[in-house]
Amino acid sequence: YPQTDNYRDPQRTCNSSACAMCLEYFKPGTLKGVQGDNAYIQKVFAIGDTTDHNVQTRVLSGYGIDSKFSYDLSFSDLDSEIINKRPVVIGILHRGSLSNPVGGHMVVVIGKTSSGDYVCNDPYGSLNDDYTGPVINGNNVVYKKSVLEKRWTIDGPKSGWGRIFSSKK
């Protein structure tokens, strides 16, 4: 789901759009119809804010999806989830240079390439083109591990922010 078409706060609803993508992965058709992730986003704003990870956990739980937000994830955690066919919502610093990354953005990691880079669904477009291209560029976009090391695990190997799902596909 692109966040750019969200009915409210399209510049800051990446977390909700990312979680809605995962909801649809685990329970296909749940958000079917014209509303798409807006139905999910309405539930988020009914109880809190899109940037509140506890609110996301509560909304997902209401749909029957168990998840936990952590601040100490590593690439081995990502790899384990991918092997177990579970997406991971991660928080990256999506602006600025690799030597001085800034910002805050949530993307969904859905796979890994044979060269060790990560396949993502980015609700705002593509980090690779500095989000200047169409939002569709975020579908199945490959982000280099070396880039994610600078934008996701900024404070060391086990410092990644992200949502792990207990649900099975």
Beta strands, then each sheet from edge to edge (+ up, - down):
strand 1: 67-73
strand 2: 88-92
strand 3: 95-97
strand 4: 100-102
strand 5: 105-112
strand 6: 118-121
strand 7: 141-143
strand 8: 160-165
sheet 1: 1+ 8- 2+ 5- 6+ 7-
sheet 2: 3+ 4-
end
